[in-house]
Amino acid sequence: MTAGVDLWLNTPLPPMEASGTSGMKAALNGVPSLSVLDGWWIEGCIEGITGWAIGVDHAAVEGNWEHANSLYDKLEEVVLPMFVNNREQYHNVMRNAIALNGSFFNTQRMIQQYVLNAYLL
């Protein structure tokens, strides 16, 4: 465990997300993500369960202002009200981040997939 934050905010411009290891590390420490659907978060995001997506359809997004509006809307309407007014529900999202993302996005699975899918073909 490491010292951390209550929410992992990740805002790369699609498709510029790198490996996403910082978000994976956050999940292992019980920190839900609020991120654009790019990189690992496409697989890891279960809306309202493991965290939240910024924007949904990148094909329809025409500018950074749309990502910004989506970010602020999600914070104002979903994440902050849950964090302030329904701590138990927020704690459930934190637990799910560990249980679902922390248990799946790890080095053991990654190496196994490399071996099975890249080296043994």
Residue pairs with C-beta under 8 A, 6 or more apart in sequence:
1 29
2 25
2 29
4 26
4 29
4 30
4 31
5 26
5 31
6 31
6 83
7 31
7 32
7 33
7 34
7 79
7 83
8 22
8 23
8 26
8 27
8 31
8 32
8 33
8 34
8 35
8 51
9 33
9 34
9 35
9 71
10 17
10 20
10 22
10 23
10 33
10 34
10 35
10 36
10 41
11 35
11 36
11 54
11 67
11 71
12 18
12 36
12 38
12 39
13 36
13 64
13 67
14 36
14 37
14 38
14 58
14 61
15 38
16 38
17 36
17 38
17 39
17 40
17 41
18 39
19 39
19 40
20 39
20 40
20 41
20 105
23 33
23 35
23 39
23 40
23 41
23 44
24 40
24 44
24 101
24 102
24 105
24 106
26 32
26 33
26 97
27 33
27 44
27 50
27 97
27 98
27 101
27 102
27 105
28 98
28 101
28 102
28 106
29 98
30 94
30 95
30 97
30 98
31 94
31 97
32 50
32 51
32 52
32 90
32 93
32 94
32 96
32 97
33 41
33 44
33 45
33 50
33 51
33 52
33 97
34 51
34 52
34 53
34 54
34 71
34 74
34 75
34 79
35 41
35 45
35 51
35 53
35 54
36 53
36 54
36 55
36 58
36 67
37 45
37 53
37 54
37 55
37 56
37 58
38 58
40 105
41 51
41 53
43 105
44 50
44 51
44 100
44 101
44 104
44 105
45 51
45 52
45 53
46 96
46 100
47 53
48 78
48 93
49 93
49 96
49 100
50 93
50 96
50 97
50 100
50 101
51 93
51 97
52 74
52 78
52 79
53 74
54 67
54 70
54 71
54 74
55 61
55 66
55 67
55 70
56 70
61 67
82 89
82 90
82 93
83 90
